Amino acid sequence: FRYTEAVFNYVEACIELGLEDEARDWLNKIRFRCGMPAITDAGAALKERYRNEKRVEMAYEEQRFHDARRWMIAPQTLGRKLVYIKVTGTLKPGATAPVPYRKDETKFNYTYAPVEDNSLENRRWVDKMYFLPITRDEINKNDKLIQNPGYE
């Protein structure tokens, strides 16, 4: 459990409670430690800024899975097609290609094109995936317990 994660949890709680000044103050403390400028956003923009800050800061700590479900934004973030940038380098007329290859804008013309592809990964979102199914053993223990929607 990182200190930064605890701060992000506090910032999220402040945003949900309407304490935007407090949330902005603590979010800026995270930004200031690496020399980034202060944010001044408010309302929905502050919430989006917070979500992006958390996505970037906690990138490889496997929290996005839970965040997208808690914020109910999974169709926009998890259920989309794979997008990548295709980089094409063509040798300029009269230029000789270096061996081994290295990026050199004086010898190559580069084009960057976004590509949306669904053949590599078939990402599909179904709203029932916001919740996990309740196991049959747990339902058998409590006859008032009902299965989560979509898993009947």
Stockholm file with secondary structure:
# STOCKHOLM 1.0

chainA/1-152         FRYTEAVFNYVEACIELGLEDEARDWLNKIRFRCGMPAITDAGAALKERYRNEKRVEMAYEEQRFHDARRWMIAPQTLGRKLVYIKVTGTLKPGATAPVPYRKDETKFNYTYAPVEDNSLENRRWVDKMYFLPITRDEINKNDKLIQNPGYE
#=GR chainA/1-152 SS CCHHHHHHHHHHHHHHHTCHHHHHHHHHHHHHTTTCCCCCCCTHHHHHHHHHHHHHHTTTTTCHHHHHHHTTCHHHHTSSCEEEEEEEEEECTTCCCCSSCCCCTTTEEEEEEEEEESSSCCCCCCGGGGSCCCCHHHHHHCTTCCCCTTCC
#=GC SS_cons         CCHHHHHHHHHHHHHHHTCHHHHHHHHHHHHHTTTCCCCCCCTHHHHHHHHHHHHHHTTTTTCHHHHHHHTTCHHHHTSSCEEEEEEEEEECTTCCCCSSCCCCTTTEEEEEEEEEESSSCCCCCCGGGGSCCCCHHHHHHCTTCCCCTTCC
//
